[in-house]
């Protein structure tokens, strides 16, 4: 699989997979092309040519000294969860599992959620499960809700009566970040997602709360359905902050 994805790398931000309408980040394919990157010298595979695990362990220790517990939740590569969409000669579960690397992190004392294993189990039960957008690099709404459930179970915080409620399912039509501004803009139809919004006191979306016992840190995977269109994202009220709250 690593060789197959490496052969698809081009000098552009994204490339199409074998499944019509599915696009993949080239920098993600470079990552997948490394195969078992954790078994190779960090000087060769890491962008800054150094071991990232040592910094993660140090950060964990600094937080622990202040009574703060770190929970690490790696974002699975879209192509690892949907290998057959990249190359039709592969099936779910064919790429090398990230679980070996997750176990190495745990051996260093880090508390880690293995989302990849969760996602692959969902796909084994339902091959059509939509966990990633086809035209976008980010999670689909169903994956966000699933991750929120996993984190809630792991964190175990109950706050009693809530000001939050969940909307009924509705459709959200987007132009994915792999299409916008690319050679495929205008030739591919927009993608439609099924989404449920979180309402706080009757208003769509959750306001950050400085008194929360949980601090959520993340990249655009925690923003794409929370930061709204005016900030270059797709919507608000259906992101990790919302569903975890």
C-alpha positions as CSV (number, residue, x, y, z in Angstrom):
1,X,0.0,0.0,0.0
2,X,2.8,2.4,0.8
3,X,4.3,1.8,-2.6
4,X,0.9,2.3,-4.3
5,X,0.2,5.6,-2.7
6,X,3.8,6.9,-3.2
7,X,3.4,6.2,-6.9
8,X,0.4,8.6,-7.0
9,X,2.3,11.6,-5.6
10,X,2.3,14.6,-7.9
11,X,3.4,18.2,-7.6
12,X,0.0,19.5,-6.6
13,X,-1.9,19.8,-3.3
14,X,-4.3,16.9,-3.9
15,X,-4.9,14.1,-6.4
16,X,-7.9,11.9,-7.2
17,X,-8.2,8.3,-5.9
18,X,-9.6,5.4,-7.9
19,X,-13.1,6.0,-6.5
20,X,-14.8,8.7,-8.5
21,X,-15.2,11.9,-6.5
22,X,-12.7,11.0,-3.8
23,X,-9.6,13.3,-3.5
24,X,-6.6,12.9,-1.2
25,X,-4.0,15.3,0.1
26,X,-0.6,14.8,-1.5
27,X,1.2,15.5,1.8
28,X,-0.9,12.7,3.4
29,X,0.1,10.3,0.7
30,X,3.7,11.2,1.3
31,X,3.1,10.3,5.0
32,X,1.4,7.0,4.0
33,X,4.2,6.3,1.6
34,X,6.6,6.0,4.5
35,X,4.8,2.8,5.7
36,X,5.9,2.0,9.2
37,X,7.5,5.4,9.8
38,X,8.0,4.6,13.5
39,X,10.6,1.9,12.6
40,X,12.7,4.3,10.5
41,X,15.2,7.0,11.6
42,X,13.4,10.2,12.6
43,X,16.1,12.2,10.8
44,X,14.7,10.7,7.6
45,X,10.9,10.7,8.2
46,X,10.2,13.7,10.5
47,X,9.8,17.1,9.1
48,X,12.1,18.6,11.7
49,X,14.4,15.6,11.6
50,X,13.9,14.8,15.3
51,X,11.9,12.4,17.5
52,X,8.4,13.9,18.2
53,X,7.7,11.4,21.0
54,X,10.3,12.8,23.3
55,X,8.6,16.2,23.1
56,X,5.2,14.7,23.7
57,X,6.5,12.9,26.8
58,X,8.0,16.1,28.0
59,X,4.8,18.0,27.5
60,X,2.9,15.3,29.3
61,X,5.3,15.6,32.3
62,X,5.0,19.4,32.4
63,X,1.2,19.1,32.5
64,X,1.2,16.4,35.1
65,X,3.3,18.6,37.4
66,X,0.3,21.0,37.4
67,X,-2.3,18.3,37.9
68,X,-3.4,18.3,34.3
69,X,-3.9,15.0,32.4
70,X,-3.0,14.9,28.7
71,X,-5.1,12.7,26.4
72,X,-3.5,12.2,23.0
73,X,-5.9,11.5,20.1
74,X,-4.0,11.0,16.8
75,X,-6.1,11.8,13.6
76,X,-6.1,8.7,11.4
77,X,-5.1,9.3,7.8
78,X,-8.1,9.4,5.5
79,X,-6.3,7.0,3.1
80,X,-5.6,4.5,5.8
81,X,-9.3,4.3,6.7
82,X,-10.4,4.3,3.0
83,X,-7.5,2.5,1.2
84,X,-9.8,1.2,-1.6
85,X,-10.9,4.8,-2.4
86,X,-7.2,5.6,-3.1
87,X,-6.3,2.4,-4.9
88,X,-9.0,-0.2,-5.8
89,X,-6.6,-3.1,-5.4
90,X,-6.7,-2.7,-1.6
91,X,-9.3,-3.3,1.0
92,X,-10.2,-2.1,4.5
93,X,-7.4,-3.1,6.9
94,X,-4.7,-3.7,4.3
95,X,-2.4,-0.8,5.2
96,X,0.0,-1.2,8.2
97,X,-2.0,-0.5,11.4
98,X,-1.0,2.5,13.4
99,X,-1.7,0.6,16.6
100,X,2.0,-0.5,16.9
101,X,3.0,3.2,17.1
102,X,0.1,3.9,19.5
103,X,1.4,1.1,21.8
104,X,4.9,2.7,21.7
105,X,3.4,6.0,22.9
106,X,1.6,4.1,25.7
107,X,4.8,2.4,26.7
108,X,6.3,5.9,27.2
109,X,3.5,6.7,29.7
110,X,1.1,8.6,27.4
111,X,-2.6,8.1,27.5
112,X,-3.7,7.6,23.9
113,X,-7.0,7.0,22.1
114,X,-6.5,4.8,19.0
115,X,-9.2,6.2,16.7
116,X,-7.9,4.3,13.8
117,X,-8.9,1.0,15.4
118,X,-12.3,2.4,16.2
119,X,-12.9,3.6,12.6
120,X,-11.7,0.4,11.0
121,X,-14.1,-1.6,13.2
122,X,-17.0,0.7,12.1
123,X,-16.1,0.1,8.4
124,X,-15.8,-3.6,8.9
125,X,-19.4,-3.6,10.2
126,X,-20.6,-1.1,7.6
127,X,-18.5,-0.7,4.5
128,X,-20.5,2.4,3.5
129,X,-20.0,4.3,6.8
130,X,-19.1,7.9,6.0
131,X,-16.3,8.9,8.4
132,X,-14.4,11.3,6.1
133,X,-15.6,13.7,3.4
134,X,-14.8,12.5,-0.1
135,X,-13.8,16.0,-1.4
136,X,-12.4,17.4,1.8
137,X,-9.5,16.3,4.0
138,X,-11.5,16.4,7.2
139,X,-13.9,14.1,9.2
140,X,-17.5,13.7,8.1
141,X,-20.1,14.7,10.8
142,X,-20.7,11.0,11.8
143,X,-17.0,10.6,12.8
144,X,-17.2,13.8,14.9
145,X,-20.1,12.4,16.8
146,X,-18.4,9.1,17.2
147,X,-15.2,10.6,18.5
148,X,-17.2,12.7,21.0
149,X,-18.8,9.6,22.4
150,X,-15.4,7.8,22.7
151,X,-13.9,10.8,24.5
152,X,-16.8,11.2,26.8
153,X,-16.5,7.5,27.8
154,X,-12.8,7.9,28.3
155,X,-12.9,11.2,30.2
156,X,-16.0,10.2,32.3
157,X,-17.1,13.6,33.3
158,X,-20.9,14.0,34.0
159,X,-22.2,17.5,34.5
160,X,-25.8,16.9,35.3
161,X,-28.5,19.0,33.7
162,X,-27.4,20.4,30.3
163,X,-28.3,23.5,28.3
164,X,-27.5,21.6,25.2
165,X,-29.8,19.7,22.8
166,X,-29.3,17.9,19.5
167,X,-31.1,18.8,16.2
168,X,-32.6,16.4,13.8
169,X,-30.6,15.2,10.9
170,X,-30.3,17.7,8.0
171,X,-28.2,18.0,4.8
172,X,-25.2,20.3,4.5
173,X,-23.8,20.8,1.0
174,X,-20.1,21.8,0.8
175,X,-17.3,22.4,-1.7
176,X,-14.5,20.5,-0.1
177,X,-11.1,22.0,0.5
178,X,-9.6,19.5,-2.0
179,X,-11.9,21.0,-4.7
180,X,-12.0,24.7,-3.9
181,X,-9.4,26.5,-6.0
182,X,-8.3,23.3,-7.8
183,X,-8.6,22.0,-11.3
184,X,-11.8,20.1,-10.2
185,X,-13.7,23.2,-9.1
186,X,-16.7,23.5,-11.4
187,X,-16.4,19.9,-12.8
188,X,-17.3,18.0,-9.6
189,X,-20.7,18.4,-8.0
190,X,-20.7,19.7,-4.4
191,X,-20.7,17.1,-1.7
192,X,-23.7,16.6,0.6
193,X,-23.2,15.6,4.2
194,X,-25.7,14.4,6.8
195,X,-25.3,16.5,9.9
196,X,-26.8,17.1,13.4
197,X,-26.2,20.4,15.1
198,X,-25.8,21.0,18.8
199,X,-28.0,23.7,20.2
200,X,-27.1,25.7,23.4
201,X,-30.1,27.4,24.9
202,X,-31.9,27.1,21.6
203,X,-29.1,28.7,19.5
204,X,-26.9,26.7,17.1
205,X,-23.4,26.1,18.3
206,X,-21.6,26.0,21.7
207,X,-19.8,28.9,23.2
208,X,-16.3,28.2,24.6
209,X,-16.5,28.1,28.5
210,X,-13.3,29.1,30.4
211,X,-14.6,27.2,33.4
212,X,-14.7,23.9,31.5
213,X,-12.7,21.0,33.1
214,X,-11.7,20.0,29.5
215,X,-9.4,22.0,27.2
216,X,-9.7,20.9,23.6
217,X,-6.5,21.4,21.5
218,X,-6.5,20.5,17.8
219,X,-5.9,21.5,14.2
220,X,-8.6,22.1,11.5
221,X,-10.2,18.7,12.3
222,X,-11.6,20.5,15.3
223,X,-12.7,23.6,13.4
224,X,-14.2,22.7,10.1
225,X,-17.8,22.5,11.3
226,X,-17.4,25.0,14.1
227,X,-15.6,28.1,12.8
228,X,-18.3,28.8,10.1
229,X,-18.0,29.9,6.5
230,X,-16.8,33.4,7.2
231,X,-13.6,31.8,8.5
232,X,-13.1,29.5,5.5
233,X,-14.8,26.5,7.1
234,X,-18.1,24.8,6.2
235,X,-20.6,25.5,9.1
236,X,-20.8,25.9,12.8
237,X,-22.5,24.0,15.6
238,X,-21.5,20.4,14.6
239,X,-17.9,20.2,15.5
240,X,-15.9,18.4,18.3
241,X,-16.3,21.3,20.7
242,X,-20.1,21.1,20.2
243,X,-20.6,17.4,20.4
244,X,-18.1,16.8,23.2
245,X,-19.8,19.6,25.2
